[in-house]
Amino acid sequence: MTLEILTPDKAVFQGEVTSVTVPGVLGSFEVLNNHAPIISILDDGKVIIRNGKAEESIQIKGGVVEVLNNKITVLAEGVVS
């Protein structure tokens, strides 16, 4: 699966991942390979990116996520350093 995390200023992350957990407004949820198409609003929180055993997280300030054909696009209002 490919993941893109974009803000109005720049691309924060682009790459292959095995799973992603995003902070949905009704609670966090995980996206795995072959996930059903979805568009969801995101709350402030951590996007947890997993690739095999490696894990990293990026703190976002709200936004939207779209999952379609094993491509995950997170449009974040901003990121917290």
CORRADA-V176027 format. One record per residue. SS is DSSP state (hx for helix, st for strand, lp for the rest). Layout:
# CORRADA-V176027
ss->(SS/SS)
This chain:
# CORRADA-V176027
ss->(lp/st/st/st/st/st/lp/lp/lp/lp/st/st/st/st/st/st/lp/lp/st/st/st/st/st/st/lp/lp/st/st/st/st/st/st/lp/lp/lp/lp/lp/st/st/st/st/st/lp/lp/st/st/st/st/st/st/st/lp/lp/st/st/st/st/st/st/st/lp/lp/st/st/st/st/st/st/lp/lp/st/st/st/st/st/st/lp/lp/st/st/lp)
